[in-house]
């Protein structure tokens, strides 16, 4: 079992610290600012829509529980049973 001192020594880096980079933050103005604001509004509206759909979905399943509707045991399929329809092949133009 390792002692806490060994763990600290193990986590510490043995290389020299890299030189500091001077970061300059410039405020947005004009079109870039407008695009950032519109993008934020779009993300907010999208998340609001998803939240609203989740509320509707939750209410629907709660209603099914109240009516005591059991879930399907048969797997749903995208293809209906029976003979597949034959497709017409149109000649290439």
C-alpha positions as CSV (number, residue, x, y, z in Angstrom):
1,X,0.0,0.0,0.0
2,X,1.3,3.4,-0.9
3,X,1.8,6.1,1.7
4,X,0.1,9.6,1.0
5,X,3.6,11.1,0.4
6,X,4.3,8.6,-2.4
7,X,1.0,9.5,-4.0
8,X,1.8,13.2,-4.0
9,X,5.3,12.5,-5.5
10,X,3.7,10.3,-8.1
11,X,1.2,12.9,-9.2
12,X,3.7,15.8,-9.3
13,X,5.3,16.6,-12.7
14,X,9.0,16.3,-12.9
15,X,9.4,18.6,-16.0
16,X,9.9,22.3,-16.0
17,X,6.8,24.6,-16.1
18,X,6.1,25.9,-19.6
19,X,6.5,29.6,-20.3
20,X,3.3,31.6,-19.7
21,X,1.3,32.7,-22.7
22,X,-0.2,36.1,-22.7
23,X,-3.9,35.8,-23.4
24,X,-5.8,38.9,-24.6
25,X,-9.6,38.9,-24.6
26,X,-11.2,41.4,-26.9
27,X,-14.9,42.3,-26.6
28,X,-17.2,41.3,-29.4
29,X,-18.8,44.2,-31.4
30,X,-21.2,44.4,-34.3
31,X,-22.0,41.3,-36.4
32,X,-20.0,38.7,-34.3
33,X,-21.8,39.9,-31.2
34,X,-25.2,39.6,-32.9
35,X,-24.3,36.1,-34.2
36,X,-23.4,35.0,-30.7
37,X,-26.6,36.4,-29.3
38,X,-28.8,34.8,-32.0
39,X,-26.9,31.4,-31.5
40,X,-27.6,31.5,-27.8
41,X,-31.2,32.3,-28.3
42,X,-31.5,29.4,-30.8
43,X,-29.9,27.0,-28.3
44,X,-32.2,28.2,-25.6
45,X,-35.3,27.7,-27.8
46,X,-34.2,24.3,-28.9
47,X,-33.7,23.1,-25.3
48,X,-37.0,24.6,-24.3
49,X,-38.7,22.7,-27.1
50,X,-37.1,19.4,-26.0
51,X,-38.1,20.1,-22.4
52,X,-41.7,20.8,-23.5
53,X,-41.8,17.5,-25.5
54,X,-40.5,15.6,-22.5
55,X,-43.3,17.1,-20.4
56,X,-45.9,15.9,-23.0
57,X,-44.3,12.5,-23.2
58,X,-44.3,12.2,-19.4
59,X,-48.0,13.2,-19.2
60,X,-48.9,10.7,-22.0
61,X,-47.2,7.8,-20.2
62,X,-48.7,8.8,-16.9
63,X,-52.2,8.7,-18.6
64,X,-51.4,5.2,-19.9
65,X,-50.5,4.1,-16.4
66,X,-53.8,5.5,-15.1
67,X,-55.7,3.5,-17.7
68,X,-53.7,0.5,-16.7
69,X,-52.4,-0.1,-20.3
70,X,-49.7,-2.6,-20.4
71,X,-46.7,-2.2,-22.7
72,X,-46.5,-4.3,-25.9
73,X,-44.8,-7.6,-25.7
74,X,-44.5,-7.9,-29.4
75,X,-41.7,-6.1,-31.0
76,X,-42.7,-3.3,-33.3
77,X,-41.6,-3.5,-36.9
78,X,-41.1,-0.8,-39.5
79,X,-42.2,-3.3,-42.1
80,X,-45.8,-4.6,-42.1
81,X,-46.4,-8.4,-42.3
82,X,-47.3,-10.0,-45.6
83,X,-46.0,-10.0,-49.1
84,X,-43.8,-7.1,-50.1
85,X,-45.1,-4.9,-52.9
86,X,-43.2,-5.1,-56.1
87,X,-41.6,-1.8,-57.1
88,X,-41.7,-0.4,-60.6
89,X,-38.3,0.2,-62.2
90,X,-38.4,3.3,-64.3
91,X,-35.9,3.3,-67.2
92,X,-32.9,5.6,-66.8
93,X,-33.0,8.8,-68.9
